[in-house]
Amino acid sequence: MSEIINASSLTQYSDGSYSAMSIKHSRDQGNTCSKYIDDVKNGKVRFIGELHCFDEKGEYKIFRNLKSEKFN
């Protein structure tokens, strides 16, 4: 989790997973969208209310209500 730049209501769980109401990344960190989407799919992240990130083309994206299927 050390790579997170700006997160609100960040909660870490005993299994190592975490959730956050919002996460924002700066452009100089490269492609962060796919990293978080993969982390949600594999259960490293339980929930992100709003993810602000950049894709592989350097375009700014916002994703809302990302939830891991592993914790439903």
N, C-alpha and C positions, 0 to 999 in steps of 0.2 A: 504493500500500500504506500510505500514511500514516494512513489511517482505521482500521487494525486496532488494537484496544485491547489485547488480550491474546492472544498467539500462542505456541505452543510448537513447537520444531523447525521454524522457518520457513526455507525454502530458496528463494533467488531464482536463476533461470536466466538465461543470456545473452540469451534471446529475450524477456525481460521477464515471463515467466510465473513462478509460484511455487507451492510446496506447503507444507503445514503439518500437523502431527499434530493440533493443535486450535486453534480460533479461538473467542474469546468476546467478545461485544459487550454493551454496556450498553443499557438500555431507551431512554435519551435520544437515541440515534442514529437512532431511527425504524426503518423497515422495512429490515432488513439481510439477511433470508433470501433474498429474491428477487434481490438484488444478487449474492450469492455463487453462487446456483444458476445465474444467467445467466452469471457469469464462468467457472464450471466448463464449462457447455455450449459457450461460445465459445472455450475454451482459454486464457483468461487465468490460470486456476487449474488446475494439473495434478491435485492431490489434496488433500483435506481429510479427515483421519481422523475428526474430530468437530467439528461446527459448532454452536455455541450462539448463537442469534439470536432476533430478534423479527419476527413477520410483520406484514402490513398491518393486522391487528386489534389489534396490540400483545401478542399471545400468545407466550409463550416456547416455542421449539421446539429440538429437538436432531436433527441429521442426522448419520449416520455413513457413513464410507467413500464420500464423493463423489469420483468419478473422471471426468476428462475423456476422452471417446472419442478425442480427437485424439492422445493420447499412449500408446495401448495398442499 
